[in-house]
Amino acid sequence: IKMKKEYKVEIIKEGALWSILFGQGKLQFKKMERVMNDYGEKGWDVSFQLIERRRLLFFWSREAAIITFTRSKQ
């Protein structure tokens, strides 16, 4: 019997205003911890995490954390 899994993807972006004003933003680690803990309490595990740089307007860019969660399907 093969166990089925389900997946969820969460994207956490750094603040756009911070990126525009200072040319470099910073990811919200407290928000990332809160999201991961919330999913963890519901039985989800972090399966994969990626930090990506996304374009913002013409001259700026900002980072986004893409977190994939997985758990056995109920």
trRosetta pair geometry for C-beta under 8 A, 3 or more apart (Angstrom, degrees):
i j d omega theta_ij theta_ji phi_ij phi_ji
3 72 5.4 -51 176 -132 121 106
3 73 7.6 163 172 31 73 83
4 72 7.2 97 78 -164 52 64
4 73 4.1 -29 100 27 100 132
5 70 5.3 5 178 -170 125 107
5 71 6.8 158 -152 82 80 27
5 72 6.1 -62 -102 -107 67 38
5 73 6.0 -167 -117 -27 10 88
6 70 7.1 161 81 -148 41 60
6 71 6.2 -18 57 63 85 76
6 72 8.0 40 15 138 80 13
6 73 4.8 104 -27 -89 99 87
7 47 7.0 -56 -125 20 101 153
7 68 6.0 -15 -166 -172 111 98
7 69 6.7 148 -158 80 57 53
7 70 5.2 -22 -100 -96 75 78
8 39 7.1 -156 72 -127 137 129
8 44 6.6 -42 34 -129 122 146
8 68 7.4 157 81 -156 44 51
8 69 4.6 -10 59 58 94 106
8 70 8.0 -172 22 -72 68 36
9 66 6.6 -8 -170 -172 103 90
9 67 7.2 155 -156 81 53 48
9 68 5.3 -20 -101 -101 78 71
9 69 7.6 -168 -78 20 30 74
10 35 5.5 164 158 174 161 140
10 39 7.6 -125 -24 -48 142 141
10 66 7.6 162 83 -154 48 44
10 67 4.8 -14 61 61 96 100
10 69 7.0 41 -4 -12 105 110
11 64 5.5 2 -173 175 96 122
11 65 7.3 160 -155 81 46 50
11 66 5.4 -11 -104 -103 78 73
11 67 7.8 -178 -80 21 32 71
12 27 6.8 76 116 -161 107 100
12 28 6.4 -118 170 55 116 97
12 31 5.8 164 -149 111 131 116
12 32 5.5 -168 70 -83 169 81
12 35 6.5 -146 -65 3 130 156
12 64 6.6 159 79 -161 42 68
12 65 4.6 -8 58 55 98 100
12 67 7.2 23 1 -2 106 112
13 16 7.7 14 138 -50 124 79
13 54 7.3 -49 -125 37 112 137
13 62 6.2 60 -175 120 96 124
13 63 7.5 164 -149 97 57 45
13 64 4.5 -26 -98 -104 72 94
14 18 6.5 -90 156 68 100 126
14 19 6.4 109 106 -52 112 109
14 25 3.6 134 133 130 137 132
14 26 5.8 156 -137 74 129 22
14 27 5.0 -86 -74 -86 99 46
14 28 6.7 160 -113 -20 57 77
14 62 4.8 -145 64 -176 101 108
14 63 5.2 54 -6 57 123 79
14 64 7.2 -125 2 -76 72 50
15 18 4.1 79 82 7 109 110
15 19 6.8 -177 97 -11 59 85
15 25 5.8 -176 58 -145 66 124
15 28 7.5 87 -32 -51 88 109
15 62 7.6 -138 76 -144 29 144
16 19 5.7 -59 -153 36 35 113
16 20 6.3 30 154 -18 69 107
16 25 7.8 -39 -95 -83 18 145
16 56 5.8 176 -135 -149 92 138
16 62 6.2 -96 -101 -35 56 158
17 20 5.8 -56 -147 37 32 108
17 21 6.1 22 160 -12 68 112
18 21 6.2 -62 -142 43 26 104
18 22 5.9 -24 177 26 64 114
18 25 4.4 99 99 -122 109 85
18 26 6.7 -78 143 22 150 74
19 22 7.1 -77 -127 57 15 77
19 23 7.1 7 -175 -164 52 8
19 24 6.8 -24 -127 -158 63 5
19 25 3.9 -38 -70 -45 84 111
19 56 5.7 74 109 52 146 162
19 60 5.1 116 141 173 106 128
19 61 7.1 -124 -169 86 134 29
19 62 4.2 -82 -73 -82 156 104
20 56 7.2 -116 -64 127 85 131
20 57 7.5 53 -98 18 108 139
20 60 5.5 -73 -92 -62 60 168
22 25 7.3 129 66 -79 108 46
23 60 7.0 -135 -129 -118 48 95
25 62 4.8 23 17 -133 143 95
25 63 6.4 -153 74 23 107 86
27 32 6.8 30 151 -36 113 131
27 51 7.5 -84 -57 -129 149 112
27 63 5.6 -68 -62 95 99 120
27 65 5.8 74 -146 -29 140 114
28 31 3.8 31 118 18 118 119
28 32 6.5 154 96 -19 66 83
29 32 5.3 -50 -147 35 38 116
29 33 6.3 41 153 -20 67 101
30 33 5.7 -51 -150 35 32 112
30 34 6.4 34 151 -21 64 106
31 34 5.5 -53 -147 36 33 114
31 35 6.3 33 155 -18 66 105
32 35 5.9 -55 -148 37 29 109
32 36 6.3 25 156 -15 65 109
32 65 5.9 12 -104 69 124 160
32 67 7.4 139 -148 -42 92 143
33 36 5.9 -59 -145 41 29 108
33 37 6.1 26 158 -17 66 110
34 37 5.9 -57 -144 39 26 109
34 38 6.3 29 156 -22 63 107
35 38 5.8 -55 -148 34 28 113
35 39 6.5 21 157 -11 64 107
35 67 7.1 135 115 53 128 151
36 39 6.0 -58 -148 41 30 106
36 40 6.0 35 153 -25 65 110
36 46 6.3 -12 -135 -61 109 119
36 67 7.0 -104 -82 -175 92 161
37 40 5.4 -53 -142 36 31 117
37 41 6.5 36 158 -23 64 101
38 41 6.1 -53 -154 29 28 111
38 42 7.0 13 151 -6 60 109
39 42 5.8 -69 -155 44 36 106
39 44 3.8 -58 168 64 97 132
39 46 7.9 102 93 -65 135 71
39 69 5.0 -100 178 -115 148 158
40 43 7.9 105 -174 -24 30 9
40 44 6.3 -89 -77 67 32 74
40 45 7.5 65 -110 -95 74 43
42 71 7.9 -103 117 -42 81 163
43 71 5.0 82 125 -138 93 146
43 72 8.0 -73 157 40 122 79
44 69 4.0 18 174 175 126 127
44 70 6.9 131 -156 60 78 21
44 71 4.8 -90 -103 -40 54 118
45 69 6.6 147 71 -157 34 73
45 70 5.8 -33 63 65 88 75
45 71 6.4 134 9 -79 79 72
46 49 6.2 -3 -179 -45 121 108
46 67 6.1 -60 -132 -167 100 104
46 68 7.4 99 -163 76 59 53
46 69 6.1 -49 -98 -100 43 68
47 68 4.7 -61 64 107 104 98
47 69 6.3 138 0 -138 94 15
47 70 4.1 64 -56 -4 131 114
48 67 7.6 166 89 -155 53 41
48 68 4.3 15 53 44 91 119
49 65 6.5 -11 -168 -172 99 97
49 66 7.1 159 -155 83 49 54
49 67 5.0 -4 -108 -109 87 72
49 68 7.3 -148 -69 23 45 71
50 65 7.4 154 80 -157 45 51
50 66 4.6 -11 61 58 96 103
51 63 5.8 -6 -176 -169 96 116
51 64 7.5 161 -155 80 52 39
51 65 5.6 -26 -101 -100 71 69
51 66 7.8 -176 -84 18 22 74
52 63 6.9 146 78 -155 40 63
52 64 5.2 -23 65 62 92 89
52 65 7.9 161 20 -93 74 20
52 66 6.0 29 -1 -10 119 114
53 61 5.1 36 173 153 99 130
53 62 7.3 169 -153 89 63 20
53 63 5.6 -39 -98 -95 61 67
53 64 7.9 156 -99 17 16 74
54 61 6.3 168 84 -162 35 83
54 62 5.9 -24 62 66 87 71
54 63 7.4 133 15 -120 79 16
54 64 5.4 28 -9 -5 123 119
55 60 7.8 118 -168 90 53 51
55 61 5.4 -49 -107 -106 40 87
56 60 4.3 -44 78 97 104 98
56 61 5.6 157 13 -113 88 23
56 62 5.0 53 -36 -5 136 100
57 60 5.6 41 51 36 100 98
